[in-house]
């Protein structure tokens, strides 16, 4: 009898300890750049497979709302966020103290799509006089950089009296403008390219111009926060500093991304589709959530498995890539000066991975 009493006491103590551990998890809000879809698969995996929890974090993934991730994080409604590097650098120049922490995608997925029947073969030579569908809220920067690199003015520049290119802003659904209202339309390799195919314009009918191939490789999804969060000595009363929380978030996120990319079918089935909303189903003949997200996961994996990731440095912002982005944005007048050194902080990534940024080759 005494033996079973001891066993029961041990079990009770173990359950109590587990309960206390769960109660002691640090609550973190991570603001996603868009609605739930395979674009954020690694974060879903990190949450559902317990990678965040293993780091002592209780992470809430916030879908896109009325404000940009930078605005949400700046306001304090979220602690960390995901965004694109151009948006981050422009925000920093405007005085918002955002800080780049980890680079998830190592290659840009931004494209412009045109019907083959338009005869557009060379963007710089054939863009003049054309209408181009672009996205608002900072998502237009890659297209703007292309226009300016080609020496073309656009209607996005209020100083241009007779712009060479007419930019038509549209809310992320290509069917609203393409192909009736614009000759080219912005499309991510992992999303709108497949939506356009579903509308009846597959690879045999369109040309897909990847801006990375045009020298506009402005890196996209990254993890960021603010200087205020990084400088917190006692993050939400947890006893951890903001920098320590950032390192734990990065470590778990990279675990999630590595797992997601290696297990794409299971990731879509178990960890993407349960989070998905109406934006996950694609368009027209490809309006099927599983089919569209399977496409998206495969394309996302290509953006993740590139550059530094292929060298075992997932999440690392290669300094040369960063400087290339800054130069591009400065050359096109999107930035007026170099950003401060503090806009990139390798410290949390180094703590998360055990690597040193200075050792990258």
Secondary structure in CASP SS format (residue, H / E / C, confidence):
PFRMAT SS
TARGET T0000
AUTHOR 0000-0000-0000
METHOD secondary structure of the structure
MODEL  1
X C 1.00
X H 1.00
X H 1.00
X H 1.00
X H 1.00
X H 1.00
X H 1.00
X H 1.00
X H 1.00
X H 1.00
X H 1.00
X H 1.00
X H 1.00
X H 1.00
X H 1.00
X H 1.00
X H 1.00
X H 1.00
X H 1.00
X H 1.00
X H 1.00
X H 1.00
X H 1.00
X C 1.00
X C 1.00
X E 1.00
X E 1.00
X E 1.00
X E 1.00
X E 1.00
X E 1.00
X C 1.00
X C 1.00
X C 1.00
X C 1.00
X C 1.00
X C 1.00
X H 1.00
X H 1.00
X H 1.00
X H 1.00
X H 1.00
X H 1.00
X H 1.00
X H 1.00
X H 1.00
X H 1.00
X H 1.00
X C 1.00
X C 1.00
X H 1.00
X H 1.00
X H 1.00
X H 1.00
X C 1.00
X C 1.00
X E 1.00
X E 1.00
X E 1.00
X E 1.00
X E 1.00
X E 1.00
X C 1.00
X C 1.00
X C 1.00
X C 1.00
X C 1.00
X C 1.00
X H 1.00
X H 1.00
X H 1.00
X H 1.00
X H 1.00
X H 1.00
X H 1.00
X C 1.00
X C 1.00
X C 1.00
X C 1.00
X E 1.00
X E 1.00
X E 1.00
X E 1.00
X C 1.00
X H 1.00
X H 1.00
X H 1.00
X H 1.00
X H 1.00
X H 1.00
X H 1.00
X H 1.00
X H 1.00
X C 1.00
X C 1.00
X C 1.00
X C 1.00
X E 1.00
X E 1.00
X E 1.00
X E 1.00
X E 1.00
X E 1.00
X C 1.00
X C 1.00
X C 1.00
X C 1.00
X C 1.00
X C 1.00
X E 1.00
X E 1.00
X E 1.00
X E 1.00
X E 1.00
X E 1.00
X H 1.00
X H 1.00
X H 1.00
X C 1.00
X C 1.00
X C 1.00
X C 1.00
X H 1.00
X H 1.00
X H 1.00
X H 1.00
X C 1.00
X C 1.00
X C 1.00
X C 1.00
X E 1.00
X E 1.00
X E 1.00
X E 1.00
X C 1.00
X C 1.00
X C 1.00
X C 1.00
X C 1.00
X C 1.00
X H 1.00
X H 1.00
X H 1.00
X H 1.00
X H 1.00
X H 1.00
X H 1.00
X H 1.00
X H 1.00
X C 1.00
X C 1.00
X C 1.00
X C 1.00
X E 1.00
X C 1.00
X C 1.00
X C 1.00
X C 1.00
X C 1.00
X C 1.00
X C 1.00
X C 1.00
X C 1.00
X C 1.00
X E 1.00
X E 1.00
X E 1.00
X E 1.00
X E 1.00
X C 1.00
X C 1.00
X C 1.00
X C 1.00
X H 1.00
X H 1.00
X H 1.00
X C 1.00
X C 1.00
X C 1.00
X C 1.00
X C 1.00
X C 1.00
X C 1.00
X E 1.00
X E 1.00
X E 1.00
X E 1.00
X E 1.00
X C 1.00
X C 1.00
X C 1.00
X H 1.00
X H 1.00
X H 1.00
X H 1.00
X H 1.00
X H 1.00
X H 1.00
X C 1.00
X C 1.00
X C 1.00
X C 1.00
X C 1.00
X C 1.00
X C 1.00
X E 1.00
X E 1.00
X E 1.00
X E 1.00
X E 1.00
X H 1.00
X H 1.00
X H 1.00
X H 1.00
X C 1.00
X C 1.00
X C 1.00
X C 1.00
X C 1.00
X C 1.00
X C 1.00
X E 1.00
X E 1.00
X E 1.00
X E 1.00
X E 1.00
X H 1.00
X H 1.00
X H 1.00
X H 1.00
X C 1.00
X C 1.00
X C 1.00
X C 1.00
X H 1.00
X H 1.00
X H 1.00
X C 1.00
X C 1.00
X C 1.00
X C 1.00
X H 1.00
X H 1.00
X H 1.00
X H 1.00
X H 1.00
X H 1.00
X H 1.00
X H 1.00
X H 1.00
X H 1.00
X H 1.00
X H 1.00
X H 1.00
X H 1.00
X H 1.00
X H 1.00
X H 1.00
X H 1.00
X H 1.00
X H 1.00
X H 1.00
X C 1.00
X H 1.00
X H 1.00
X H 1.00
X H 1.00
X H 1.00
X H 1.00
X H 1.00
X H 1.00
X H 1.00
X C 1.00
X C 1.00
X C 1.00
X C 1.00
X C 1.00
X H 1.00
X H 1.00
X H 1.00
X C 1.00
X C 1.00
X C 1.00
X H 1.00
X H 1.00
X H 1.00
X C 1.00
X C 1.00
X H 1.00
X H 1.00
X H 1.00
X H 1.00
X H 1.00
X H 1.00
X H 1.00
X H 1.00
X H 1.00
X H 1.00
X H 1.00
X H 1.00
X H 1.00
X H 1.00
X H 1.00
X H 1.00
X C 1.00
X C 1.00
X H 1.00
X H 1.00
X H 1.00
X H 1.00
X H 1.00
X C 1.00
X C 1.00
X C 1.00
X E 1.00
X C 1.00
X C 1.00
X C 1.00
X H 1.00
X H 1.00
X H 1.00
X H 1.00
X H 1.00
X H 1.00
X H 1.00
X H 1.00
X H 1.00
X H 1.00
X H 1.00
X H 1.00
X H 1.00
X C 1.00
X C 1.00
X C 1.00
X C 1.00
X C 1.00
X C 1.00
X C 1.00
X C 1.00
X C 1.00
X H 1.00
X H 1.00
X H 1.00
X E 1.00
X C 1.00
X C 1.00
X H 1.00
X H 1.00
X H 1.00
X H 1.00
X H 1.00
X H 1.00
X H 1.00
X C 1.00
X C 1.00
X C 1.00
X H 1.00
X H 1.00
X H 1.00
X C 1.00
X C 1.00
END
